[in-house]
């Protein structure tokens, strides 16, 4: 199905087995509860895209508003440009499902807040030498991983979050998602793979790491 849109909410919600192409700007909650359909947006998306997504994929040839991928527990989201605040919060892996959120630009504050599982990858394209995330990244994080493409180690992270330079094994784990991003948006992979990445994970030495608070 292909259609034009201009602010309509709830497009594709809960759908499975559909191929949906949207030309324009869909409204809030695009693909909420998505259960296997593939959605392509030729434009920007608004808030709460992929809310509680279970399976399928959403590809945005632009940027998104706030709360992208909220509580998603499966499927893949690819955003060519940047996302707003609170992207990927409450993400969780469910049984064999692994939610993946790939952001081509930068992410606003509270990225991965309360993250319990899955992968968030921020490529920072166009933001080289600048901060690729806002404030309070990973606050309350107690599972999953956040990958940041940046030359400098991110600062001012919550105490329960550990940061390390990505190893070869780390990069192999996300190679397929970087390939997908490059294929979808016609980006030269060499621009990305020759860069430094940092990985954020919960601090396993912290006995209170599962609490949603600083400790």
C-alpha positions in Angstrom: 0.0 0.0 0.0 1.3 3.5 -0.9 -0.4 6.7 0.2 0.2 10.3 0.9 -0.2 11.6 4.5 -0.2 14.9 6.4 -0.4 14.4 10.2 -2.7 11.5 10.4 -2.2 9.6 13.6 -2.0 5.8 14.3 -1.1 4.8 10.7 -0.1 1.1 10.6 -0.9 0.5 14.2 -0.8 -3.2 15.1 -0.6 -4.3 11.5 1.2 -7.5 10.3 2.2 -8.7 6.9 1.7 -5.4 5.2 4.1 -3.3 3.0 3.3 0.3 3.7 4.8 3.3 1.9 3.9 6.8 3.2 4.8 10.0 1.3 4.7 13.0 3.6 4.6 13.4 7.3 2.6 10.9 9.4 1.2 12.0 12.7 1.9 10.6 16.2 2.1 6.9 17.0 3.0 5.7 13.6 3.4 1.9 13.7 2.5 1.6 17.4 2.1 -2.0 18.4 3.5 -3.0 14.9 3.4 -6.8 14.6 5.3 -7.6 11.5 4.5 -5.0 8.8 7.2 -3.0 7.1 6.7 0.8 6.9 8.7 3.2 4.8 8.3 7.0 5.3 9.4 9.3 2.6 9.6 12.3 4.9 9.7 13.0 8.6 7.7 11.3 11.4 6.3 12.8 14.6 6.2 11.6 18.2 5.8 8.1 19.6 6.7 6.3 16.4 7.0 2.5 16.9 5.5 2.7 20.4 5.5 -0.9 21.9 6.5 -2.3 18.6 6.7 -6.1 18.5 8.0 -7.1 15.1 8.6 -5.7 11.6 10.4 -2.6 10.5 10.0 1.2 10.2 12.4 3.2 7.9 12.2 7.0 7.9 13.9 9.0 5.2 14.1 12.0 7.5 14.0 12.6 11.2 11.5 11.9 14.0 10.1 13.7 17.0 10.2 12.5 20.6 9.8 9.0 22.2 10.8 7.1 19.0 10.7 3.4 19.8 9.2 3.8 23.2 8.9 0.3 25.0 9.6 -1.5 21.7 10.3 -5.2 22.3 11.1 -6.4 18.8 11.6 -5.3 15.2 13.9 -2.7 13.7 13.7 1.1 13.3 16.0 3.0 11.0 16.0 6.8 11.1 18.1 8.5 8.5 18.5 11.8 10.4 18.1 12.8 14.0 15.5 12.0 16.7 14.1 14.0 19.6 14.0 13.4 23.3 13.5 10.1 25.0 14.2 7.8 22.1 14.4 4.1 22.9 13.2 4.5 26.5 11.9 1.3 28.2 13.2 -0.8 25.3 13.2 -4.4 26.2 14.2 -7.7 24.6 11.3 -10.2 24.7 12.1 -13.9 24.4 13.9 -14.4 21.1 13.1 -10.8 19.9 15.7 -8.1 19.9 14.6 -4.6 19.3 17.0 -2.4 17.3 16.9 1.4 16.9 19.4 2.9 14.4 19.7 6.7 14.4 21.7 8.3 11.6 22.1 11.8 13.1 22.0 12.6 16.8 19.6 11.9 19.7 18.1 14.3 22.1 18.2 14.0 25.9 17.1 10.9 27.9 18.2 8.5 25.1 17.7 4.9 26.4 16.1 6.0 29.7 15.2 2.9 31.7 16.4 0.7 28.8 16.0 -3.0 29.7 17.2 -4.7 26.5 17.9 -4.3 22.8 20.3 -2.2 20.8 20.4 1.6 20.2 22.9 2.7 17.6 23.7 6.4 17.1 25.8 7.1 14.1 26.2 10.9 14.5 26.5 11.5 10.7 26.9 15.2 10.2 27.7 15.8 13.8 31.4 14.8 13.8 33.2 16.7 16.5 30.0 17.5 18.3 27.9 15.8 20.9 25.8 13.0 19.4 23.5 12.7 22.4 21.8 15.1 24.7 21.7 15.1 28.5 20.9 12.1 30.8 21.7 9.4 28.3 21.0 6.0 29.8 19.5 7.2 33.0 18.0 4.1 34.8 19.5 1.8 32.1 19.5 -1.8 33.4 19.9 -3.9 30.2 20.8 -3.7 26.5 23.5 -1.7 24.9 23.9 1.8 23.4 26.5 2.3 20.6 27.7 5.8 19.9 29.8 6.8 17.0 32.0 9.6 18.4 35.7 10.4 18.7 35.5 11.3 22.3 34.2 9.3 25.3 30.7 10.6 26.3 30.7 12.5 29.6 28.3 13.2 32.4 26.8 9.7 32.2 24.7 8.3 35.2 26.8 6.3 37.7 25.0 3.0 36.8 26.2 3.2 33.2 29.6 1.9 32.1 31.3 3.2 28.9 34.0 1.5 26.9 35.5 1.8 23.5 33.9 -0.7 21.1 35.9 -3.9 20.5 36.0 -5.9 17.2 33.4 -8.2 18.7 31.1 -5.3 19.6 31.3 -4.0 16.0 30.6 -7.5 14.6 27.4 -7.6 16.6 26.0 -4.5 14.9 27.5 -4.9 11.4 24.3 -6.2 9.9 22.4 -3.2 11.2 25.0 -0.7 9.8 24.8 -2.6 6.5 21.0 -2.2 6.5 21.3 1.5 7.3 23.8 2.1 4.5 21.7 0.1 2.0 18.4 1.9 2.9 19.8 5.4 2.7 22.6 5.0 0.2 25.4 5.8 2.6 29.0 4.7 2.0 29.8 2.2 4.8 33.4 3.3 4.9 32.4 6.6 6.4 31.0 4.6 9.4 33.2 1.6 9.8 36.4 3.6 9.9 35.2 5.5 12.9 35.5 5.1 16.7 32.5 3.8 18.6 31.8 3.7 22.3 29.4 1.2 24.0 27.2 2.0 27.0 26.1 -0.9 29.2 24.7 -1.2 32.8 27.2 -1.4 35.6 27.0 -5.1 36.6 28.9 -4.3 39.8 26.1 -2.1 41.0 23.7 -4.2 43.1 20.9 -1.7 42.6 21.3 -1.6 38.8 17.8 -2.8 38.2 16.2 0.1 40.1 15.0 3.0 38.0 17.0 5.6 39.8 20.4 7.0 40.5 22.2 5.1 43.3 
